[in-house]
């Protein structure tokens, strides 16, 4: 029985590695069929027709093909699942967008390089990764983010009630300790140098088996895998220690974004509209992702990933800001954190703000509500 459990955990974990971002609810603005209250039936985009003016349609068609590279294959993470659903539900067609969806491998650095080269148009990239990419001369533009919380967490067994208890113990990580986890431990008063770090694989059962006393992971992945196996753990979030992060960050090729503003706006619009739809129809939308996969897609675990991330964004997004709006104060805090840990070569916190543009996102909202279809 134990061997079967371990094999199941390893198989599930190997195909579920969190990518750049998360999402949450943007407010109860949808009718029963998924359209925002007050939208006309022509705005649904499921009938094969367009839902925008001829002039805007022509602008969007002139943009040509938009290549969207996912963060990690077809995992049901926020910033991935809603865009898969937007395609399936016809929202891109309704806005005259030609979107080609490609599966990413989880290599954020590679996504950034492909964006900068123009081989990819839009892709999920966390805000901290946008800052580091620009610091390294890789030109990409951050255009939206769902929350200032991040996905990375530290897990311990429930007997740990204070992170200082980890002093002198063994921490399992996947190759390096993230700046967010390190900052959280320091903020909590732990003696980070005294904690022995070992590289572990993607089997989270090393924690309940006692091989490590703490384990890094992603809030929507490993805790859900362990819970499904009947193992409860305590989850420690950097966000709760006022450590900046980002969730559901999206970035674009700067030249494309400057030349084809309406296409970038409407790409985000379709994703946010689908996000509203999928926030209450997770099982259906996860099915769309499963249909795109070659096989072995764990629908149950991916549904948990989506539901966990939606709940996290709903909990941590600013209640006074539209979903997706970039918090420039958070950008400054992220740049300061990266600089403190010697992870920036030339970028100042003031410079970092210029790597992001919220205007594509703010153009989508009217009186605080997502406008659907495009005005």
Sine and cosine of phi, psi and omega as CSV:
sin_phi,cos_phi,sin_psi,cos_psi,sin_omega,cos_omega
0.00,0.00,-0.70,0.71,-0.02,-1.00
-0.90,0.43,-0.64,0.77,0.00,-1.00
-0.91,0.41,-0.64,0.77,0.03,-1.00
-0.90,0.43,-0.65,0.76,0.02,-1.00
-0.88,0.47,-0.70,0.71,-0.01,-1.00
-0.89,0.45,-0.67,0.74,0.02,-1.00
-0.89,0.46,-0.63,0.78,0.01,-1.00
-0.91,0.41,-0.66,0.75,0.02,-1.00
-0.90,0.43,-0.69,0.73,-0.01,-1.00
-0.90,0.43,-0.68,0.73,-0.02,-1.00
-0.90,0.44,-0.68,0.73,0.00,-1.00
-0.93,0.37,-0.69,0.72,-0.05,-1.00
-0.92,0.40,-0.52,0.85,-0.06,-1.00
-0.93,0.37,-0.36,0.93,-0.01,-1.00
-0.94,-0.34,0.10,1.00,-0.02,-1.00
-0.77,-0.64,1.00,0.04,0.04,-1.00
-0.88,-0.48,0.84,-0.54,-0.13,-0.99
-0.91,0.43,0.62,-0.79,0.05,-1.00
-0.97,-0.23,-0.42,-0.91,-0.19,-0.98
-0.91,0.42,-0.37,0.93,-0.14,-0.99
-0.48,-0.88,0.07,-1.00,0.04,-1.00
-0.72,-0.70,0.12,-0.99,0.05,-1.00
-0.59,-0.81,0.07,-1.00,0.02,-1.00
-0.39,-0.92,-0.04,-1.00,-0.11,-0.99
-0.97,0.25,0.62,-0.78,0.01,-1.00
-0.98,-0.22,0.21,0.98,0.01,-1.00
0.91,-0.41,0.42,-0.91,-0.03,-1.00
-1.00,0.08,0.99,0.16,-0.05,-1.00
-0.90,-0.43,0.20,0.98,-0.07,-1.00
-0.96,-0.28,0.54,-0.84,0.14,-0.99
-1.00,0.08,-0.04,-1.00,-0.08,-1.00
-0.88,0.47,-0.49,0.87,-0.03,-1.00
-1.00,-0.04,0.14,0.99,0.09,-1.00
0.99,-0.11,-0.10,1.00,0.03,-1.00
-1.00,0.02,0.59,-0.81,0.08,-1.00
-0.84,0.54,0.57,-0.82,0.00,-1.00
-0.81,0.58,0.77,-0.64,0.01,-1.00
0.99,-0.12,-0.19,0.98,0.01,-1.00
-0.97,0.25,0.51,-0.86,0.03,-1.00
-0.99,0.14,0.33,-0.94,-0.02,-1.00
-0.90,0.45,-0.45,0.89,0.00,-1.00
-0.93,0.38,-0.26,0.97,-0.02,-1.00
-0.99,0.15,-0.13,0.99,-0.11,-0.99
-0.94,0.35,-0.52,0.86,0.05,-1.00
0.97,0.25,0.13,0.99,-0.01,-1.00
-0.99,-0.13,-0.08,1.00,-0.04,-1.00
-0.99,-0.12,0.00,1.00,0.03,-1.00
1.00,-0.02,-0.13,0.99,0.00,-1.00
-0.99,-0.11,0.22,-0.98,0.06,-1.00
-1.00,0.04,0.30,-0.95,-0.09,-1.00
-0.79,-0.61,0.32,0.95,-0.05,-1.00
-0.75,-0.66,0.14,-0.99,-0.02,-1.00
-0.90,0.43,0.38,-0.93,0.01,-1.00
-0.88,0.47,-0.60,0.80,-0.02,-1.00
-0.92,0.39,-0.70,0.71,0.00,-1.00
-0.93,0.36,-0.61,0.79,0.06,-1.00
-0.85,0.52,-0.69,0.72,0.00,-1.00
-0.90,0.44,-0.63,0.77,0.04,-1.00
-0.89,0.46,-0.70,0.72,-0.03,-1.00
-0.93,0.36,-0.61,0.79,0.05,-1.00
-0.92,0.40,-0.57,0.82,0.00,-1.00
-0.91,0.41,-0.36,0.93,0.02,-1.00
-0.93,0.36,-0.35,0.94,-0.02,-1.00
0.97,0.24,-0.38,-0.92,-0.08,-1.00
-0.96,0.28,0.74,-0.67,0.13,-0.99
-0.98,-0.21,0.90,-0.43,0.04,-1.00
-1.00,-0.06,0.90,-0.43,0.01,-1.00
-0.96,-0.27,0.88,-0.47,0.02,-1.00
-0.98,-0.20,0.86,-0.52,-0.04,-1.00
-0.94,0.34,0.25,-0.97,0.04,-1.00
-0.96,0.29,-0.69,0.72,0.00,-1.00
-0.50,-0.86,0.99,-0.11,0.02,-1.00
0.73,0.69,-0.73,-0.68,-0.01,-1.00
-0.92,-0.39,0.55,0.84,0.05,-1.00
-0.86,0.50,0.57,-0.82,-0.08,-1.00
-0.99,0.11,0.74,0.67,0.08,-1.00
-1.00,0.05,0.42,-0.91,0.15,-0.99
-0.89,0.45,0.59,-0.81,-0.12,-0.99
0.99,0.11,-0.06,1.00,0.14,-0.99
-0.86,-0.51,-0.86,0.51,-0.16,-0.99
-0.86,0.50,-0.66,0.75,-0.07,-1.00
-0.91,0.41,-0.49,0.87,0.01,-1.00
-0.98,0.18,-0.53,0.85,0.15,-0.99
-0.89,0.45,-0.67,0.75,0.01,-1.00
-0.93,0.37,-0.62,0.78,0.02,-1.00
-0.85,0.52,-0.63,0.78,0.04,-1.00
-0.92,0.38,-0.74,0.67,-0.03,-1.00
-0.90,0.43,-0.61,0.79,-0.04,-1.00
-0.99,0.16,-0.08,1.00,0.05,-1.00
1.00,0.09,0.23,0.97,-0.05,-1.00
-0.94,0.34,-0.60,0.80,0.06,-1.00
-0.90,0.43,-0.68,0.73,0.03,-1.00
-0.87,0.49,-0.63,0.78,-0.03,-1.00
-0.90,0.44,-0.40,0.91,-0.02,-1.00
-0.96,-0.28,0.25,0.97,0.06,-1.00
0.87,0.50,0.61,0.79,0.01,-1.00
-0.96,-0.27,0.70,-0.71,0.07,-1.00
-0.98,-0.21,0.99,-0.14,-0.11,-0.99
-0.94,-0.35,0.79,-0.61,0.06,-1.00
-0.93,-0.36,0.92,-0.40,-0.07,-1.00
-1.00,-0.06,0.81,-0.59,0.02,-1.00
-0.86,-0.51,0.61,-0.79,0.01,-1.00
-0.99,0.14,0.80,-0.60,0.09,-1.00
-0.99,0.11,0.19,-0.98,-0.06,-1.00
-0.96,-0.28,0.03,1.00,-0.06,-1.00
1.00,-0.05,-0.01,1.00,0.02,-1.00
-1.00,0.05,1.00,-0.09,-0.08,-1.00
-0.88,0.47,-0.63,0.78,0.01,-1.00
-0.87,0.49,-0.66,0.75,0.02,-1.00
-0.91,0.40,-0.65,0.76,0.04,-1.00
-0.86,0.51,-0.69,0.73,-0.01,-1.00
-0.89,0.45,-0.69,0.73,0.00,-1.00
-0.91,0.42,-0.64,0.76,0.03,-1.00
-0.92,0.40,-0.59,0.81,0.08,-1.00
-0.89,0.45,-0.75,0.66,-0.05,-1.00
-0.89,0.46,-0.57,0.82,-0.04,-1.00
-0.98,0.19,-0.23,0.97,-0.03,-1.00
1.00,0.02,-0.01,1.00,0.06,-1.00
-0.95,0.32,-0.42,0.91,0.09,-1.00
-0.83,-0.55,0.60,-0.80,-0.04,-1.00
-1.00,-0.07,-0.73,0.68,-0.06,-1.00
-0.61,-0.79,0.61,-0.79,-0.01,-1.00
-0.36,-0.93,0.50,-0.87,0.12,-0.99
-0.92,0.39,0.82,-0.57,0.09,-1.00
-0.60,-0.80,0.79,-0.61,-0.02,-1.00
-0.90,0.43,0.38,-0.93,-0.04,-1.00
-0.90,0.44,-0.62,0.78,0.03,-1.00
-0.91,0.41,-0.55,0.83,0.03,-1.00
-0.96,0.28,-0.53,0.85,0.11,-0.99
-0.88,0.47,-0.72,0.70,-0.01,-1.00
-0.87,0.48,-0.71,0.70,-0.02,-1.00
-0.93,0.36,-0.59,0.81,0.04,-1.00
-0.88,0.47,-0.73,0.69,0.01,-1.00
-0.90,0.43,-0.59,0.80,0.03,-1.00
-0.89,0.47,-0.47,0.88,0.01,-1.00
-1.00,-0.10,0.23,0.97,0.06,-1.00
0.99,0.15,0.24,0.97,0.02,-1.00
-0.99,-0.12,0.93,-0.37,-0.17,-0.99
-1.00,0.07,0.98,-0.22,0.13,-0.99
-0.72,-0.69,0.30,-0.95,-0.09,-1.00
-0.82,-0.58,0.86,-0.51,0.09,-1.00
-0.96,0.27,0.77,-0.64,-0.09,-1.00
-0.86,-0.52,-0.23,0.97,0.04,-1.00
-0.21,-0.98,0.29,-0.96,0.10,-1.00
-0.31,-0.95,0.55,-0.83,-0.08,-1.00
-1.00,0.05,-0.53,0.85,-0.14,-0.99
-0.33,-0.94,0.34,-0.94,0.09,-1.00
-1.00,0.02,0.04,1.00,0.09,-1.00
-1.00,0.03,0.45,-0.89,0.06,-1.00
-0.94,-0.35,0.16,-0.99,0.01,-1.00
-1.00,0.10,-0.48,0.88,-0.09,-1.00
-0.93,0.36,0.70,-0.71,0.00,-1.00
-0.66,-0.75,0.21,-0.98,0.14,-0.99
-0.92,-0.40,0.71,-0.70,0.01,-1.00
-0.92,-0.39,0.61,-0.79,0.12,-0.99
-0.69,-0.73,0.14,-0.99,0.15,-0.99
-0.97,0.26,0.40,-0.92,-0.08,-1.00
-0.86,0.51,-0.31,0.95,-0.01,-1.00
-0.94,0.35,-0.32,0.95,0.06,-1.00
-0.99,0.13,0.88,-0.48,-0.03,-1.00
-0.91,-0.42,-0.11,0.99,0.00,-1.00
-0.56,-0.83,0.75,-0.66,-0.06,-1.00
-0.91,0.42,-0.32,0.95,0.08,-1.00
-0.92,0.40,-0.34,0.94,0.06,-1.00
-0.92,0.40,-0.25,0.97,0.00,-1.00
-0.99,0.14,-0.14,0.99,0.02,-1.00
-0.82,0.58,0.78,-0.63,0.04,-1.00
0.98,0.18,0.07,1.00,-0.01,-1.00
-0.98,-0.18,-0.09,-1.00,-0.04,-1.00
-0.94,-0.33,0.77,-0.64,0.01,-1.00
-0.93,-0.38,0.76,-0.65,0.04,-1.00
-0.99,-0.12,0.77,-0.63,0.05,-1.00
-0.69,-0.73,0.12,-0.99,-0.15,-0.99
-0.99,-0.14,0.29,0.96,0.00,-1.00
0.61,-0.79,-0.49,0.87,0.09,-1.00
-0.29,-0.96,0.44,-0.90,0.02,-1.00
-1.00,0.04,0.83,-0.56,-0.04,-1.00
-0.91,0.42,0.46,-0.89,0.00,-1.00
-0.89,0.46,-0.55,0.84,0.00,-1.00
-0.92,0.40,-0.69,0.72,0.02,-1.00
-0.92,0.39,-0.68,0.74,0.03,-1.00
-0.87,0.49,-0.69,0.73,0.00,-1.00
-0.91,0.42,-0.61,0.79,0.02,-1.00
-0.90,0.44,-0.71,0.70,0.00,-1.00
-0.87,0.49,-0.69,0.73,0.02,-1.00
-0.90,0.44,-0.69,0.72,0.00,-1.00
-0.88,0.48,-0.54,0.84,-0.02,-1.00
-0.99,0.12,-0.03,1.00,0.04,-1.00
1.00,0.00,0.16,0.99,0.02,-1.00
-0.96,0.26,0.45,-0.89,0.04,-1.00
-1.00,-0.06,1.00,0.03,-0.13,-0.99
-0.85,0.53,-0.70,0.71,0.01,-1.00
-0.85,0.52,-0.43,0.90,-0.02,-1.00
-0.98,0.18,-0.22,0.98,-0.05,-1.00
-1.00,0.05,0.87,-0.49,0.01,-1.00
-0.97,0.25,0.81,-0.59,0.01,-1.00
-0.97,-0.24,0.74,-0.67,0.05,-1.00
-0.78,-0.62,0.54,-0.84,0.03,-1.00
-1.00,0.08,0.79,-0.61,0.01,-1.00
-0.85,-0.53,0.22,-0.97,0.04,-1.00
-1.00,0.09,-0.45,-0.89,-0.09,-1.00
-0.97,-0.25,0.38,0.93,0.09,-1.00
-0.99,-0.13,0.97,-0.25,-0.07,-1.00
-0.95,0.30,-0.13,0.99,-0.02,-1.00
-0.94,0.35,-0.10,0.99,0.09,-1.00
-0.89,0.46,-0.42,0.91,0.01,-1.00
-0.96,0.28,-0.85,0.53,0.01,-1.00
-0.91,0.41,-0.35,0.94,0.06,-1.00
-0.98,0.20,-0.14,0.99,0.06,-1.00
0.99,0.11,0.17,0.99,0.02,-1.00
-0.95,0.32,-0.44,0.90,0.15,-0.99
-0.70,-0.71,0.38,-0.92,0.02,-1.00
-0.99,-0.16,-0.20,0.98,0.13,-0.99
-0.51,-0.86,0.41,-0.91,-0.12,-0.99
-0.53,-0.85,0.77,-0.64,0.08,-1.00
-0.98,0.18,0.42,-0.91,0.01,-1.00
-0.07,-1.00,-0.32,-0.95,-0.02,-1.00
-0.84,-0.54,0.69,-0.73,-0.19,-0.98
-0.86,0.51,-0.48,0.88,-0.04,-1.00
-1.00,-0.07,-0.02,1.00,-0.09,-1.00
-0.93,-0.38,-0.99,0.14,-0.14,-0.99
-0.85,0.52,-0.68,0.73,0.04,-1.00
-0.86,0.51,-0.59,0.81,0.04,-1.00
-0.94,0.35,-0.64,0.77,0.05,-1.00
-0.88,0.48,-0.70,0.71,-0.02,-1.00
-0.93,0.37,-0.63,0.78,0.03,-1.00
-0.89,0.46,-0.63,0.77,0.02,-1.00
-0.90,0.44,-0.44,0.90,0.03,-1.00
-1.00,-0.03,0.10,0.99,0.04,-1.00
0.99,0.14,0.31,0.95,-0.01,-1.00
-0.93,-0.36,0.89,-0.45,0.00,-1.00
-1.00,-0.08,0.69,-0.72,0.03,-1.00
-0.76,-0.65,0.28,-0.96,0.08,-1.00
-0.99,-0.12,0.73,-0.69,-0.05,-1.00
-0.95,-0.30,0.80,-0.61,0.01,-1.00
-0.93,-0.36,0.85,-0.52,-0.08,-1.00
-0.96,-0.29,0.78,-0.62,0.10,-1.00
-0.82,0.57,-0.55,0.84,0.00,-1.00
-0.82,0.57,-0.60,0.80,-0.02,-1.00
-0.95,0.31,-0.22,0.98,0.03,-1.00
-0.95,-0.32,0.36,0.93,0.06,-1.00
0.88,0.48,0.53,0.85,0.10,-1.00
-1.00,-0.04,0.82,-0.57,-0.05,-1.00
-0.93,0.37,0.48,-0.88,0.05,-1.00
-0.38,-0.92,-0.26,-0.97,0.10,-1.00
-0.40,-0.91,0.44,-0.90,-0.08,-1.00
-0.66,-0.75,0.76,-0.65,0.05,-1.00
0.94,0.34,0.47,0.88,0.02,-1.00
-0.91,0.42,0.63,-0.77,0.02,-1.00
-0.79,-0.61,0.65,-0.76,-0.01,-1.00
-0.75,-0.66,0.40,-0.92,-0.04,-1.00
-0.73,-0.68,0.32,-0.95,0.17,-0.99
-0.93,0.36,0.84,-0.54,-0.11,-0.99
-0.87,0.49,-0.65,0.76,-0.02,-1.00
-0.91,0.41,-0.67,0.74,0.03,-1.00
-0.90,0.43,-0.71,0.71,-0.03,-1.00
-0.88,0.48,-0.61,0.79,0.00,-1.00
-0.94,0.34,-0.60,0.80,-0.08,-1.00
-0.99,0.12,-0.51,0.86,-0.11,-0.99
-0.80,-0.60,0.90,0.44,-0.08,-1.00
-0.86,0.51,-0.73,0.68,-0.07,-1.00
-0.90,0.44,-0.56,0.83,0.00,-1.00
-0.92,0.40,-0.66,0.75,0.03,-1.00
-0.92,0.39,-0.70,0.72,0.05,-1.00
-0.83,0.55,-0.75,0.66,-0.11,-0.99
-0.97,0.26,-0.41,0.91,0.15,-0.99
-0.89,0.46,-0.75,0.66,0.06,-1.00
-0.89,0.46,-0.63,0.78,-0.02,-1.00
-0.87,0.50,-0.72,0.69,0.00,-1.00
-0.89,0.45,-0.64,0.77,0.02,-1.00
-0.91,0.41,-0.67,0.74,0.00,-1.00
-0.93,0.37,-0.59,0.81,0.06,-1.00
-0.90,0.43,-0.66,0.75,0.05,-1.00
-0.93,0.36,-0.52,0.85,0.05,-1.00
-0.88,0.48,-0.72,0.70,0.06,-1.00
-0.84,0.54,-0.68,0.73,-0.02,-1.00
-0.90,0.43,-0.76,0.65,-0.10,-1.00
-0.96,0.27,-0.35,0.94,-0.02,-1.00
-0.89,0.46,-0.41,0.91,0.05,-1.00
-0.90,-0.44,0.05,1.00,0.00,-1.00
-0.72,-0.69,0.75,0.66,-0.10,-1.00
-0.86,0.51,-0.68,0.74,-0.05,-1.00
-0.89,0.46,-0.67,0.74,0.03,-1.00
-0.88,0.47,-0.73,0.69,-0.06,-1.00
-0.94,0.35,-0.59,0.81,0.09,-1.00
-0.89,0.46,-0.56,0.83,0.07,-1.00
-0.87,0.49,-0.59,0.81,0.05,-1.00
-0.90,0.44,-0.65,0.76,0.02,-1.00
-0.92,0.40,-0.65,0.76,0.00,-1.00
-0.88,0.47,-0.60,0.80,-0.01,-1.00
-0.90,0.44,-0.46,0.89,-0.01,-1.00
-0.99,0.11,-0.26,0.97,-0.09,-1.00
-1.00,0.07,0.40,-0.92,-0.04,-1.00
-0.97,0.22,-0.31,0.95,-0.04,-1.00
0.57,-0.82,0.28,-0.96,0.01,-1.00
0.95,0.30,0.32,0.95,-0.03,-1.00
-0.99,0.17,0.86,-0.51,-0.04,-1.00
-1.00,0.07,0.99,-0.10,-0.06,-1.00
-0.90,0.44,-0.66,0.75,-0.06,-1.00
-0.90,0.44,-0.73,0.68,0.00,-1.00
-0.93,0.38,-0.64,0.77,0.00,-1.00
-0.92,0.39,-0.55,0.84,0.09,-1.00
-0.90,0.43,-0.63,0.78,0.05,-1.00
-0.90,0.43,-0.64,0.77,0.05,-1.00
-0.85,0.52,-0.77,0.64,-0.02,-1.00
-0.88,0.48,-0.75,0.67,-0.04,-1.00
-0.90,0.44,-0.62,0.78,0.02,-1.00
-0.91,0.42,-0.68,0.73,-0.05,-1.00
-0.95,0.31,-0.61,0.79,0.08,-1.00
-0.87,0.49,-0.71,0.70,0.00,-1.00
-0.90,0.43,-0.61,0.79,-0.01,-1.00
-0.91,0.41,-0.69,0.73,0.01,-1.00
-0.92,0.40,-0.66,0.75,0.03,-1.00
-0.86,0.51,-0.58,0.81,-0.04,-1.00
-0.97,0.23,-0.55,0.83,-0.21,-0.98
-0.94,-0.33,-0.23,0.97,0.02,-1.00
-0.94,0.33,0.43,-0.90,0.04,-1.00
-0.92,0.38,0.80,-0.60,-0.03,-1.00
-0.93,0.38,-0.31,0.95,-0.06,-1.00
-0.99,-0.14,-0.02,1.00,-0.05,-1.00
-0.91,-0.42,0.54,-0.84,0.07,-1.00
-0.91,0.41,0.53,-0.85,0.01,-1.00
-0.86,0.51,0.79,-0.61,0.03,-1.00
0.97,-0.26,-0.24,0.97,-0.06,-1.00
-0.93,0.37,0.74,-0.68,0.01,-1.00
-0.98,0.22,0.78,-0.63,0.05,-1.00
-1.00,-0.01,0.97,-0.26,-0.06,-1.00
-0.91,0.41,-0.46,0.89,0.09,-1.00
-0.91,0.42,-0.58,0.82,0.04,-1.00
-0.93,0.37,-0.58,0.82,0.06,-1.00
-0.88,0.48,-0.71,0.70,0.03,-1.00
-0.87,0.50,-0.70,0.71,-0.01,-1.00
-0.90,0.43,-0.63,0.78,0.03,-1.00
-0.91,0.42,-0.70,0.72,0.01,-1.00
-0.89,0.46,-0.63,0.78,0.03,-1.00
-0.91,0.42,-0.64,0.77,0.01,-1.00
-0.91,0.42,-0.71,0.70,0.00,-1.00
-0.90,0.44,-0.66,0.75,0.01,-1.00
-0.91,0.42,-0.64,0.77,0.00,-1.00
-0.87,0.49,-0.54,0.84,-0.01,-1.00
-0.99,-0.14,0.34,0.94,0.08,-1.00
0.85,0.53,0.61,0.79,-0.02,-1.00
-0.97,-0.25,0.10,1.00,0.09,-1.00
-0.82,-0.58,0.63,-0.77,-0.02,-1.00
-0.99,-0.10,-0.58,0.82,-0.12,-0.99
-0.59,-0.81,-0.14,0.99,-0.08,-1.00
-0.99,0.11,0.76,-0.65,0.12,-0.99
-0.99,-0.10,0.34,-0.94,0.07,-1.00
-0.81,0.58,-0.58,0.81,0.03,-1.00
-0.92,0.38,-0.62,0.78,0.03,-1.00
-0.88,0.47,-0.63,0.78,-0.13,-0.99
-0.85,0.52,-0.55,0.83,-0.02,-1.00
-0.88,0.48,-0.50,0.87,-0.04,-1.00
-0.96,0.28,-0.12,0.99,0.00,-1.00
-1.00,0.06,0.02,1.00,-0.09,-1.00
-0.73,-0.68,0.50,-0.86,0.02,-1.00
-0.63,-0.78,0.94,-0.35,-0.03,-1.00
-0.99,0.12,-0.13,0.99,-0.15,-0.99
-0.92,0.40,-0.46,0.89,0.04,-1.00
-0.91,0.41,-0.58,0.81,-0.01,-1.00
-0.98,0.21,-0.71,0.70,-0.06,-1.00
-0.90,0.43,-0.44,0.90,0.01,-1.00
-0.92,0.38,-0.24,0.97,-0.07,-1.00
-1.00,0.10,-0.26,0.97,-0.16,-0.99
-0.94,-0.33,0.62,-0.78,0.10,-1.00
-0.78,-0.63,0.85,-0.52,-0.04,-1.00
0.81,0.59,0.62,0.79,0.07,-1.00
0.99,0.14,0.00,1.00,-0.02,-1.00
-0.90,-0.44,0.59,-0.81,0.07,-1.00
-0.89,0.46,0.82,-0.57,0.01,-1.00
-0.99,0.12,0.84,-0.55,0.04,-1.00
-0.67,-0.74,0.80,-0.60,-0.07,1.00
-0.96,0.27,-0.28,-0.96,0.01,-1.00
-0.91,0.42,0.53,-0.85,-0.01,-1.00
-0.93,0.38,0.00,0.00,0.00,0.00
